[in-house]
Amino acid sequence: MSVLVEQQGSVLVVTLNRPDQRNALDAATMSGIGRAFAAAETDDGIAAIVLTGAGDRAFCAGLDLKAFAGTGRAPLPVDGPGLDVLLSRTYPKPVVAAANGSAFAAGFELLLACDLIVAADHALFGIPEVKRGLVAAGGGISHLPRRIPLAVALELGLTGEPIDAERAYALGLVNRVVPGPEVGATALRMAETIAANAPLAVRFTKQHMHAAVSGNDDARRAMHDGLPRILASADAGEGAQAFAQRRAPVWAGR
């Protein structure tokens, strides 16, 4: 299968499984990603997701250009929403990317759709679309300038040249840089830490942090309007009681 899905406790691990093709995105892979994330979105048993790739060479090399060249058309999902589940909006649950290797083009855009990134120390990242007569329209153009300084985003977008994991970390794009064999375990620990927190509060925090980046006054008002729901939630009461009773909280997600 081109996408593997495994639940570990309350964390779902989604793995792009085409290592011989550097986990490039063909139609079946995009469909598999879309199905996994769409199902996880409505599954109360899943609190966080880890997205990674098989092997140690690449997280994702982007679109399968061999398939593109053979048909003259970009590969599209066989069924379901495909990558739009992640790329067209802010996904409601936290997503940690385990970048086991390099990520380019649409593969890099998948990383940008994740909330946190753990990167292998040998990984490279870039949007080389201009070298192929294309543009990074899946998030590279719109999301990258929000994650790193504009001058650096323009450098990546206009030259098509990559940056390494250490520079990505220095720019604040990547949260951790670790040796390749440690990437998966490090990302899983981060996801488990998130999953141990109150789910309603986690989703609220993610939604409004992303909205705050836009600098939109409507987004700030929406945060303040939604805050009373969090304060009055069962989880807020449980958190206080658990602290007072010196025990682990038991979240209800409401």
C-alpha positions as a Markdown table, in Angstrom:
| # | Residue | x | y | z |
|---|---|---|---|---|
| 1 | Met | 0.0 | 0.0 | 0.0 |
| 2 | Ser | 1.2 | 3.5 | -0.8 |
| 3 | Val | 0.0 | 4.9 | 2.5 |
| 4 | Leu | 0.3 | 3.1 | 5.9 |
| 5 | Val | -1.9 | 4.0 | 8.8 |
| 6 | Glu | -1.3 | 2.9 | 12.4 |
| 7 | Gln | -2.9 | 4.1 | 15.6 |
| 8 | Gln | -0.6 | 4.2 | 18.7 |
| 9 | Gly | -2.8 | 5.1 | 21.6 |
| 10 | Ser | -4.4 | 8.4 | 20.8 |
| 11 | Val | -1.9 | 9.3 | 18.0 |
| 12 | Leu | -2.4 | 8.3 | 14.4 |
| 13 | Val | 0.8 | 7.6 | 12.4 |
| 14 | Val | 0.4 | 8.1 | 8.6 |
| 15 | Thr | 3.3 | 7.0 | 6.5 |
| 16 | Leu | 3.9 | 7.6 | 2.8 |
| 17 | Asn | 5.1 | 4.2 | 1.7 |
| 18 | Arg | 6.8 | 4.6 | -1.7 |
| 19 | Pro | 10.5 | 4.7 | -0.6 |
| 20 | Asp | 11.8 | 3.5 | -4.0 |
| 21 | Gln | 10.0 | 6.5 | -5.6 |
| 22 | Arg | 11.2 | 8.8 | -2.7 |
| 23 | Asn | 7.6 | 8.8 | -1.5 |
| 24 | Ala | 6.5 | 10.9 | -4.5 |
| 25 | Leu | 2.8 | 11.6 | -4.7 |
| 26 | Asp | 0.8 | 9.6 | -7.3 |
| 27 | Ala | -3.0 | 9.4 | -7.4 |
| 28 | Ala | -3.2 | 6.5 | -5.0 |
| 29 | Thr | -1.0 | 8.1 | -2.4 |
| 30 | Met | -2.9 | 11.4 | -2.4 |
| 31 | Ser | -6.1 | 9.4 | -2.0 |
| 32 | Gly | -4.7 | 7.5 | 0.9 |
| 33 | Ile | -3.5 | 10.6 | 2.7 |
| 34 | Gly | -6.9 | 12.2 | 2.2 |
| 35 | Arg | -8.8 | 9.2 | 3.5 |
| 36 | Ala | -6.6 | 8.9 | 6.6 |
| 37 | Phe | -6.9 | 12.6 | 7.6 |
| 38 | Ala | -10.6 | 12.8 | 6.8 |
| 39 | Ala | -11.3 | 9.8 | 9.0 |
| 40 | Ala | -9.1 | 11.0 | 11.8 |
| 41 | Glu | -10.8 | 14.4 | 11.9 |
| 42 | Thr | -14.1 | 12.9 | 13.1 |
| 43 | Asp | -12.5 | 10.1 | 15.3 |
| 44 | Asp | -12.6 | 11.2 | 19.0 |
| 45 | Gly | -10.1 | 8.5 | 19.7 |
| 46 | Ile | -7.4 | 10.3 | 17.8 |
| 47 | Ala | -6.0 | 13.5 | 19.4 |
| 48 | Ala | -2.9 | 14.1 | 17.2 |
| 49 | Ile | -1.3 | 12.8 | 14.0 |
| 50 | Val | 2.2 | 12.1 | 12.9 |
| 51 | Leu | 2.9 | 12.3 | 9.2 |
| 52 | Thr | 6.1 | 10.7 | 7.9 |
| 53 | Gly | 7.7 | 8.9 | 5.0 |
| 54 | Ala | 9.1 | 5.4 | 4.6 |
| 55 | Gly | 12.9 | 5.0 | 4.3 |
| 56 | Asp | 15.6 | 7.5 | 5.1 |
| 57 | Arg | 16.1 | 9.3 | 1.8 |
| 58 | Ala | 13.0 | 11.4 | 1.4 |
| 59 | Phe | 9.9 | 12.5 | 3.4 |
| 60 | Cys | 8.3 | 13.3 | 0.0 |
| 61 | Ala | 9.8 | 14.3 | -3.3 |
| 62 | Gly | 6.6 | 16.1 | -4.4 |
| 63 | Leu | 4.4 | 15.1 | -7.3 |
| 64 | Asp | 5.3 | 11.9 | -9.2 |
| 65 | Leu | 6.8 | 13.7 | -12.3 |
| 66 | Lys | 7.2 | 10.5 | -14.2 |
| 67 | Ala | 3.4 | 10.0 | -14.0 |
| 68 | Phe | 3.0 | 13.7 | -14.9 |
| 69 | Ala | 5.3 | 13.3 | -17.9 |
| 70 | Gly | 3.6 | 10.2 | -19.1 |
| 71 | Thr | 0.1 | 11.6 | -19.1 |
| 72 | Gly | 0.7 | 15.3 | -19.4 |
| 73 | Arg | -1.6 | 15.9 | -16.5 |
| 74 | Ala | -0.8 | 16.2 | -12.8 |
| 75 | Pro | -2.0 | 13.1 | -10.8 |
| 76 | Leu | -5.3 | 13.5 | -9.1 |
| 77 | Pro | -6.8 | 11.5 | -6.2 |
| 78 | Val | -8.6 | 8.3 | -7.2 |
| 79 | Asp | -11.4 | 9.1 | -4.8 |
| 80 | Gly | -12.1 | 11.5 | -1.9 |
| 81 | Pro | -10.6 | 14.8 | -1.1 |
| 82 | Gly | -6.9 | 14.0 | -1.5 |
| 83 | Leu | -4.4 | 16.5 | -0.3 |
| 84 | Asp | -7.1 | 19.2 | 0.0 |
| 85 | Val | -7.9 | 17.9 | 3.5 |
| 86 | Leu | -4.5 | 19.4 | 4.5 |
| 87 | Leu | -3.6 | 22.0 | 1.9 |
| 88 | Ser | -6.8 | 24.0 | 1.4 |
| 89 | Arg | -7.4 | 24.9 | 5.0 |
| 90 | Thr | -6.1 | 24.6 | 8.6 |
| 91 | Tyr | -6.7 | 21.0 | 9.7 |
| 92 | Pro | -8.4 | 21.0 | 13.1 |
| 93 | Lys | -6.3 | 18.5 | 14.9 |
| 94 | Pro | -2.5 | 18.9 | 15.6 |
| 95 | Val | -0.2 | 17.4 | 13.0 |
| 96 | Val | 3.5 | 16.7 | 13.7 |
| 97 | Ala | 5.7 | 16.0 | 10.6 |
| 98 | Ala | 8.5 | 13.5 | 11.0 |
| 99 | Ala | 10.7 | 14.6 | 8.1 |
| 100 | Asn | 12.7 | 11.4 | 7.8 |
| 101 | Gly | 14.4 | 12.8 | 4.7 |
| 102 | Ser | 14.2 | 15.6 | 2.1 |
| 103 | Ala | 11.0 | 17.3 | 1.1 |
| 104 | Phe | 10.5 | 19.2 | -2.2 |
| 105 | Ala | 7.7 | 20.9 | -4.0 |
| 106 | Ala | 4.3 | 19.4 | -3.0 |
| 107 | Gly | 6.2 | 17.3 | -0.4 |
| 108 | Phe | 7.5 | 20.5 | 1.2 |
| 109 | Glu | 4.0 | 21.9 | 1.0 |
| 110 | Leu | 2.8 | 18.9 | 3.0 |
| 111 | Leu | 5.3 | 19.9 | 5.7 |
| 112 | Leu | 4.1 | 23.5 | 5.7 |
| 113 | Ala | 0.6 | 22.2 | 6.3 |
| 114 | Cys | 1.8 | 20.5 | 9.5 |
| 115 | Asp | 2.0 | 22.3 | 12.9 |
| 116 | Leu | 5.3 | 21.0 | 14.1 |
| 117 | Ile | 8.3 | 19.5 | 12.2 |
| 118 | Val | 10.9 | 17.1 | 13.4 |
| 119 | Ala | 13.7 | 16.9 | 10.7 |
| 120 | Ala | 16.5 | 14.4 | 10.1 |
| 121 | Asp | 19.8 | 16.2 | 10.1 |
| 122 | His | 20.5 | 15.2 | 6.5 |
| 123 | Ala | 17.2 | 16.5 | 5.1 |
| 124 | Leu | 16.9 | 19.3 | 2.5 |
| 125 | Phe | 13.8 | 21.4 | 1.9 |
| 126 | Gly | 12.7 | 23.4 | -1.1 |
| 127 | Ile | 10.2 | 24.5 | -3.7 |
| 128 | Pro | 11.9 | 24.0 | -7.0 |
| 129 | Glu | 8.8 | 24.4 | -9.1 |
| 130 | Val | 10.2 | 27.4 | -11.1 |
| 131 | Lys | 12.9 | 25.1 | -12.4 |
| 132 | Arg | 10.1 | 23.0 | -14.0 |
| 133 | Gly | 8.0 | 25.9 | -15.3 |
| 134 | Leu | 5.5 | 25.4 | -12.4 |
| 135 | Val | 4.6 | 27.3 | -9.3 |
| 136 | Ala | 4.2 | 26.2 | -5.6 |
| 137 | Ala | 0.5 | 26.8 | -5.5 |
| 138 | Gly | -0.3 | 24.2 | -2.9 |
| 139 | Gly | 1.0 | 26.4 | 0.0 |
| 140 | Gly | 4.6 | 27.2 | -0.9 |
| 141 | Ile | 3.7 | 30.7 | -2.2 |
| 142 | Ser | 1.1 | 31.5 | 0.4 |
| 143 | His | 2.2 | 29.7 | 3.6 |
| 144 | Leu | 6.0 | 29.9 | 3.4 |
| 145 | Pro | 6.2 | 33.7 | 3.9 |
| 146 | Arg | 4.2 | 33.3 | 7.1 |
| 147 | Arg | 6.6 | 30.8 | 8.5 |
| 148 | Ile | 10.0 | 32.4 | 7.7 |
| 149 | Pro | 11.2 | 35.9 | 6.7 |
| 150 | Leu | 10.0 | 37.1 | 3.4 |
| 151 | Ala | 13.5 | 37.6 | 1.9 |
| 152 | Val | 14.3 | 33.9 | 2.6 |
| 153 | Ala | 10.9 | 32.7 | 1.3 |
| 154 | Leu | 11.6 | 34.7 | -1.9 |
| 155 | Glu | 15.0 | 33.2 | -2.1 |
| 156 | Leu | 13.5 | 29.6 | -2.0 |
| 157 | Gly | 10.7 | 30.5 | -4.4 |
| 158 | Leu | 12.6 | 32.4 | -7.0 |
| 159 | Thr | 15.9 | 30.4 | -7.1 |
| 160 | Gly | 14.3 | 27.0 | -6.6 |
| 161 | Glu | 17.3 | 26.1 | -4.5 |
| 162 | Pro | 17.0 | 24.2 | -1.2 |
| 163 | Ile | 18.0 | 24.8 | 2.4 |
| 164 | Asp | 19.3 | 22.2 | 4.8 |
| 165 | Ala | 17.7 | 21.1 | 8.1 |
| 166 | Glu | 20.0 | 23.3 | 10.2 |
| 167 | Arg | 19.2 | 26.5 | 8.4 |
| 168 | Ala | 15.5 | 25.5 | 8.5 |
| 169 | Tyr | 15.8 | 25.2 | 12.3 |
| 170 | Ala | 17.6 | 28.5 | 12.6 |
| 171 | Leu | 14.8 | 30.2 | 10.6 |
| 172 | Gly | 12.2 | 28.7 | 13.0 |
| 173 | Leu | 10.6 | 26.5 | 10.3 |
| 174 | Val | 11.7 | 23.3 | 12.0 |
| 175 | Asn | 11.2 | 22.5 | 15.7 |
| 176 | Arg | 13.8 | 19.8 | 16.1 |
| 177 | Val | 16.8 | 18.5 | 14.1 |
| 178 | Val | 17.9 | 15.0 | 15.1 |
| 179 | Pro | 19.8 | 12.0 | 13.6 |
| 180 | Gly | 17.7 | 10.2 | 11.0 |
| 181 | Pro | 17.0 | 7.1 | 13.1 |
| 182 | Glu | 15.5 | 9.3 | 15.9 |
| 183 | Val | 13.1 | 11.3 | 13.8 |
| 184 | Gly | 10.0 | 9.0 | 14.2 |
| 185 | Ala | 10.4 | 8.5 | 17.9 |
| 186 | Thr | 11.0 | 12.2 | 18.6 |
| 187 | Ala | 7.9 | 13.2 | 16.5 |
| 188 | Leu | 5.8 | 10.5 | 18.3 |
| 189 | Arg | 6.8 | 11.8 | 21.7 |
| 190 | Met | 5.8 | 15.3 | 20.7 |
| 191 | Ala | 2.5 | 14.1 | 19.4 |
| 192 | Glu | 1.9 | 12.1 | 22.6 |
| 193 | Thr | 2.6 | 15.1 | 24.7 |
| 194 | Ile | 0.0 | 17.1 | 22.8 |
| 195 | Ala | -2.5 | 14.2 | 22.9 |
| 196 | Ala | -2.2 | 14.2 | 26.7 |
| 197 | Asn | -3.7 | 17.7 | 26.9 |
| 198 | Ala | -7.3 | 18.7 | 26.8 |
| 199 | Pro | -8.5 | 18.2 | 23.2 |
| 200 | Leu | -10.9 | 21.1 | 23.1 |
| 201 | Ala | -8.3 | 23.5 | 24.4 |
| 202 | Val | -5.7 | 22.1 | 22.0 |
| 203 | Arg | -7.9 | 22.6 | 19.0 |
| 204 | Phe | -8.9 | 26.1 | 20.1 |
| 205 | Thr | -5.3 | 27.1 | 20.6 |
| 206 | Lys | -4.2 | 25.7 | 17.2 |
| 207 | Gln | -7.1 | 27.4 | 15.4 |
| 208 | His | -6.6 | 30.8 | 16.8 |
| 209 | Met | -2.8 | 30.8 | 16.7 |
| 210 | His | -3.0 | 30.1 | 12.9 |
| 211 | Ala | -5.7 | 32.8 | 12.6 |
| 212 | Ala | -3.6 | 35.3 | 14.6 |
| 213 | Val | -0.8 | 35.0 | 12.0 |
| 214 | Ser | -3.1 | 36.7 | 9.5 |
| 215 | Gly | -3.3 | 39.7 | 11.7 |
| 216 | Asn | -7.0 | 39.8 | 11.0 |
| 217 | Asp | -9.2 | 41.7 | 13.5 |
| 218 | Asp | -12.0 | 39.4 | 12.8 |
| 219 | Ala | -9.8 | 36.5 | 13.8 |
| 220 | Arg | -9.0 | 38.1 | 17.1 |
| 221 | Arg | -12.7 | 38.8 | 17.8 |
| 222 | Ala | -13.6 | 35.2 | 17.0 |
| 223 | Met | -11.0 | 34.1 | 19.6 |
| 224 | His | -12.5 | 36.3 | 22.3 |
| 225 | Asp | -16.0 | 35.2 | 21.4 |
| 226 | Gly | -15.1 | 31.6 | 21.6 |
| 227 | Leu | -13.2 | 31.8 | 24.9 |
| 228 | Pro | -16.2 | 31.6 | 27.2 |
| 229 | Arg | -16.9 | 28.1 | 25.8 |
| 230 | Ile | -13.4 | 26.9 | 26.8 |
| 231 | Leu | -13.7 | 28.4 | 30.3 |
| 232 | Ala | -17.1 | 26.8 | 30.8 |
| 233 | Ser | -16.1 | 23.4 | 29.4 |
| 234 | Ala | -16.1 | 20.2 | 31.4 |
| 235 | Asp | -12.4 | 19.8 | 30.6 |
| 236 | Ala | -11.5 | 23.2 | 32.2 |
| 237 | Gly | -13.2 | 22.0 | 35.4 |
| 238 | Glu | -11.5 | 18.6 | 35.2 |
| 239 | Gly | -8.1 | 20.3 | 34.8 |
| 240 | Ala | -8.6 | 22.3 | 37.9 |
| 241 | Gln | -9.9 | 19.4 | 39.9 |
| 242 | Ala | -7.1 | 17.1 | 38.8 |
| 243 | Phe | -4.5 | 19.7 | 39.7 |
| 244 | Ala | -6.0 | 20.1 | 43.2 |
| 245 | Gln | -6.2 | 16.4 | 43.7 |
| 246 | Arg | -2.7 | 15.8 | 42.4 |
| 247 | Arg | -3.9 | 13.3 | 39.7 |
| 248 | Ala | -3.8 | 12.9 | 36.0 |
| 249 | Pro | -6.8 | 14.6 | 34.3 |
| 250 | Val | -9.3 | 12.5 | 32.4 |
| 251 | Trp | -10.5 | 14.6 | 29.4 |
| 252 | Ala | -14.0 | 14.5 | 28.0 |
| 253 | Gly | -13.3 | 16.6 | 25.0 |
| 254 | Arg | -16.1 | 19.0 | 25.8 |
